[in-house]
Amino acid sequence: MALRVPQSAGPQLFKEGYKNLQGLEEVILRNIEATKEMSEITRTSFGPNGRNKMVVNHLSKLFVTNDAATIIRELDVVHPAAKLLVLASQQQEAEAGDGTNYVVILASELLQRAEPLLRMGLHPSEIARGFERAMDAALAQLETLAVDEVRAWRERGELLKAVRTAVASKQYGQEDVLGPLVAEAVEAAMPASQARFNVDNVRVVKVMGGGLAQSRVVHGMVLPAAPETVARRARFARVAVFACPVDMGQTETKGTVLLHNAGEMLDYTTGEEAQMETAVRELHDAGVKVVVCGSGVGDLAIHYLNRFDMVAVRCPSKFDLRRLSRVVGANPLARFGVPTPEEMGYCDELRTDEIGGDRVTVIRQWSSDELAASGVADERPAFADRVQRSPLVTVVLRGATVNALDDAERAVDDGVNVVKSLTKDARLVPGACAAEMELARHVQDLADQTPGIAQHAIKAFAQALHVFARTLGDNAGVDSTAL
């Protein structure tokens, strides 16, 4: 039974300011108009020739991008119908990592095709039933349109078949640069079973300067900062990871220390120094060579870390700290102290590189081939093979501006997410809207064979599928009416 909302002339049921909208003109057509406006914003950014949008969010931050997910996320949409499209696109982003613009365009076009049917007198439920029949037929036909598939997950050429087109839709003209980078990174991070591939194992670090062609893949974790200590290099090192600052503990309440003479002041400072020296000495005696912290490293701690020739690295991002813990096989500790052997991590190499004038820290594990070629395999401790490690790979992107680097990062993320989707179903369909046009022809044939009112909705579904070819043509400067 439908919900009936009483008119304002009746008894007052709601607070002042409530609006009661109902009927075709007031509700349905207004909602369709709102979704059309929403689609027009992102539609011109669809495809490889899509135009960039300049979006200024509520924090006055400027975004220059053609990525629909970023545009929709930064827009403050308040209309309920348009907000449903935003929620649908966000769910698509969470599930597949790409295709947000596709969802908005298709949903808006279906509603626009339903508008004349509503004006003709068809009930919304009849149109919905026709759309569902057309969708079932399109999904069944889609199973027959596969033309290729990814057969080998550790071959760069096979991965490029899918990655290249995904990157080209965001960075047209740079797919020959970014595509091989993404394929190389995915190939290195791919586990023995492709179903267990984790997109979080491919990380992006942006370094200002240079050009996109100078980007490269680094096997391991890259932190965009140099170590805090004088020591910049370590090999076959135990790693202690702290989620807290490496400094003297602070009390929760403010306190006052009353000092009567110079001797008491010297005892106070000397006691603090002795406490820090004891803590760092205990780390050194436990075999720790590398200290990673999620917060700051105090000056006093740096002094004693330098004295014991240890490396201290700061990792302010909690997400990066989590990734780094997976790489070295460590547990982040919430208190500064000596970790147990089970809580310690291990890395084969920590070094500082210079990229375009910026110093970065690389933490990585060596492969068996690298270890054999190094000539120092005998120095590697026996427990290193027992450490659970993650095959994390970092893509170091170079670019002249922040917006260019952000857009390149989104293209890399889309390429990695496409591979993740392919691990569930490795089949590929023709691109450039060829699959959509074939589905439209099949659904149109179904509409011609269907008697009754449902044929109008099925035909409208077929016509809605043409919107992708029209949009690609319009964005490329081609007369889409001649297609």
DRENLO-327053 format. One record per residue (C-alpha): residue in one letter; x, y, z. Coordinates in steps of 0.1 Angstrom, whole numbers, plus 2048, in hexadecimal, padded with zeros to 3 digits. Each point is the difference from the previous one (the first is absolute). Example, Ala and Ser with C-alpha at 12.3 -4.5 7.8 and 13.67 -1.06 7.14 Angstrom:
a87B7D384E s80E8227F9 
END
This chain:
m800800800 a80E8227F6 l80881A81A r7E781D800 v80C82180D p7E481880A q7FD8217EF s807820813 a7DB808803 g7FC7E3817 p80B7FD824 q82480B807 l8167E0803 f82280E7F9 k81681D80C e7FE8227EF g8158017E0 y7F87DC7F3 k7F87FE7DB n7E87E77F1 l8077F87DC q7EE7E67EC g7F57F77DE l8117FD7DE e8098257FB e80A809823 v8157E1809 i80A7E87E4 l8088197E5 r812817818 n8167E280C i8077F77DC e80B8247F9 a8177FF81E t8117E07F5 k80380E7DD e81381E80E m8167E9814 s8087EC7E1 e80981F7EC i81B809819 t8137E07FC r7F67F57DD t8188177EE s81D7EF814 f7F77DE7F2 g81A7ED7EB p8248077F5 n7F68227F2 g7EC80B81E r80682380C n80F80A822 k7EA81081A m80C81B819 v7EF7F8821 v804815820 n7F47ED81E h7F380D821 l82480380D s8088177E2 k8177E57F2 l8037FF7DA f7FD7E07EC v8077FF7DB t7F67DD7F4 n7EA7EC7E9 d7FC7E4819 a7DA7FE807 a8057F0822 t81581E80C i7E78197F1 i7E27EF810 r8117FC821 e80A825803 l7DE80D7F5 d7E880781C v7E07F27F1 v7E0805814 h7E47F67E8 p7F37DE80C a7FD7F07DD a82380D7F5 k80E7F4821 l7F47DC7F7 l8158027E1 v81E80C816 l7FB7E2817 a7FD7E87E3 s82080D7F1 q8127FE821 q7F67DC804 q80D7F97DD e82181080A a8027EB81F e7F77E07EE a8138037DF g81781E805 d7F48107DF g7E18057EB t7F081C815 n7F98167E2 y7F17E27EE v7E77FB81C v7F5825801 i7FC8037DA l7EC7DF7FC a7E980781E s7F98237F4 e7FA7F57DC l7E87E580B l7EB819814 q8008197E3 r7F47E47E8 a7E57F881A e7F3824800 p7EC7FF7DF l7F17DE80B l7F4810820 r7F081C7ED m7EF7E77EA g7EF7F181F l8157E2808 h8037F7825 p82480180F s7FD7DB80A e7F87F67DC i81F8137F4 a8157F081B r7F47DD7F6 g80A8077DC f82280D80A e8067E0815 r7F77EA7E2 a8188147EA m81B7FE81A d7FD7DA803 a8027FC7DA a81E8187FF l8137ED81B a7F97DF7EF q80D80E7DE l81E80F811 e80C7DD809 t8057F97DA l81381F7F8 a8227F780F v81C8037E7 d81E7FA815 e80B7F8824 v81E804816 r8117DD800 a820807813 w80181681F r826803801 e80680A7DC r8028257FA g7F17FE7DD e7E17EE80C l7FA81A81B l80681D7E8 k7E17F57EC a7EA80C81B v81581A812 r8088157E1 t7DC8087F8 a7F8808824 v81D818802 a7F88107DE s7DE80B80C k81081681B q8228097F1 y7FB7FF7DA g8218017EE q8137F381F e7F37DC7FF d8217F47F1 v81280F81E l7E97F881D g7F37DF7F2 p8217ED802 l80780F823 v7DE7F380D a8057DE7EF e8237FD80F a7F380A823 v7E37E77FE e8167E57F3 a81880481E a7E480281A m7EB7E37F2 p8007E2818 a8007DC7F5 s7DA800800 q7F281E7ED a7E07FF815 r81580C81D f80D81F7EE n7FE81E817 v7FF8237F0 d80F80E81F n8217EF7F7 v8058197E4 r80882280F v8068227EF v81981A80B k7FF8227EF v8218147FC m7FE8227F1 g8168097E2 g80A7EF7E0 g7E77F17E8 l7E87E2801 a8197EC7EA q81980181D s7E87EC816 r80B7DD80B v7F77E2815 v8137F8820 h7FC7DE810 g7FA808824 m7F381C815 v80A8247F7 l7FC81B81A p8028247F2 a81980C81B a8237F980B p8087EF821 e80181681F t8237F380B v8238037F1 a7FF7DB7F6 r7EE7FD7DF r8067DB7F7 a7FB7DE810 r8027DD7F4 f7F17E080E a7F181481C r7E77F981B v7E481B800 a7EC80E81D v7E08127F6 f7F0818819 a7DE8117FB c80A81981C p81B81B801 v8237F5807 d80681981C m7FC804826 g7DD7F880C q7E981D807 t7E880181D e7DB8047FA t7FE81E818 k81681F803 g81880081C t819817810 v8237F680B l81081581C l8268027FE h81280F81D n8248017F3 a8167F97E1 g8087DD80D e7DB7F67FF m7FD80E7DC l81E7EB7F5 d7F27E1811 y7DE8067EF t80F8037DC t8197E4806 g7E47E880C e7ED8077E0 e81E7FA7EA a8097E0813 q7DC7F37FC m8018067DA e8237F17FD t7F47E1812 a7E27FC7E9 v8158047E0 r81C7E980E e7E67E5807 l7F48037DC h8237FD7F3 d8087E2816 a7E17EF7F3 g80E8027DD v7EB81C7F3 k8118147E5 v7E28137F1 v7E5813814 v7E080B7EE c7E8817812 g7DE80E7F7 s806821812 g81E816807 v8237F780B g80D81581D d8228117FE l80C7ED81E a7F67DF7F0 i8118097DF h820808814 y8017DD80F l7F57EF7E0 n81D8107EF r8177F581B f7F67DB7FC d8018037DA m7DB7F97FB v7E880D7E5 a7E0812809 v7E58057E6 r7E1815805 c7DF7F47F0 p7E5819808 s7E47EE7ED k7EF7E4813 f7F77EF7E0 d8248007F4 l80B7F4823 r7E87E37FC r80E7F87DE l82380280C s7F87E881D r7F47E77E6 v8208047EB v8177F981D g7EA7E9813 a7FE815820 n7E4809819 p7FD826806 l804806826 a7EC81B812 r81C80581A f8258087FD g8147E280C v8117E07F5 p7EA7EB7EA t7FF7DA804 p80F7EB7E4 e7DD7F97F3 e7F98257FE m8208097EE g8028027DB y81C7FB7E7 c80C8107E0 d81C7F67E8 e8098247F7 l7F982380A r80F81B7EB t7FC8257F8 d7FC80A7DB e7FE8227F0 i7E48057E7 g7FF8227EE g81081281D d7EA7F081B r80D7E5817 v7EB7E1805 t8047E1816 v7FD7DE7F0 i7F87E2816 r7FF7DF7EE q8067DA800 w8177F07E7 s7F47E47E9 s8137DF7FF d81180B7DF e80B82180F l80D7EF81F a8147E77EC a80F81C7EA s80881681E g81D7E980C v7F6806825 a7E67E5803 d8147F081C e7FB81F816 r7DA7FD7FF p7F37F4821 a7EE7DE801 f7E080E80F a7FA8187E2 d7EF7E47EC r7E67FB81C v7F48247FF q7DE8047F0 r80481B7E6 s7EA8117E6 p80B8057DB l7FA826801 v80A8157E2 t8028267FD v7FA8147E0 v814820802 l7EF81A7EB r8118207F3 g7EE81F7F4 a8028257FE t7E0809814 v7EC7F281D n7E17FC7EB a8137ED7E5 l80E7E981A d7DE7FB810 d7F07F77DE a81C7E87F8 e7FB7EF822 r7DB7FC7F8 a8097F07DF v8177E7811 d7E67F881A d7E67F97E4 g8187E97EE v8087EC820 n7DA7FE808 v7F97F37DD v8187E3806 k7EF7F9821 s7DF7FE7EE l80F7E97E6 t80B7E881B k7DB7F8805 d7F87FD7DB a81D8027E7 r7EB8057E1 l8028207EB v7E680F7E9 p8058187E2 g80682480A a7F68227F1 c7DB7F8808 a7FF7E37E7 a7F27E981B e7E681A80A m7F48047DC e7FD7DB7FB l7EC7FD820 a7EA81C7F5 r7F97EE7DF h7F87E0812 v7E8812819 q7F08127E3 d7F97DE7EF l7F07F4821 a7EA81F801 d7F47F97DC q7F67DD80A t7EF80A821 p7DA807800 g7EF818817 i80A81E814 a8227F180B q80E8057DC h802826805 a8157FD81F i8177E67F0 k8048167E2 a80981E816 f81B7EA811 a80F7F97DE q8008247F7 a811809821 l81D7EA7F8 h8088167E2 v80A81C818 f8247F4804 a8088017DB r7F08227FD t81380D81E l8227F37F3 g7F88107DE d7F782180F n81E801817 a8177F77E2 g7F181C7EB v7EE7E77E8 d7DD8067F4 s7EF7E6816 t7DF8027EC a8127F07E2 l80C7E2814 
END
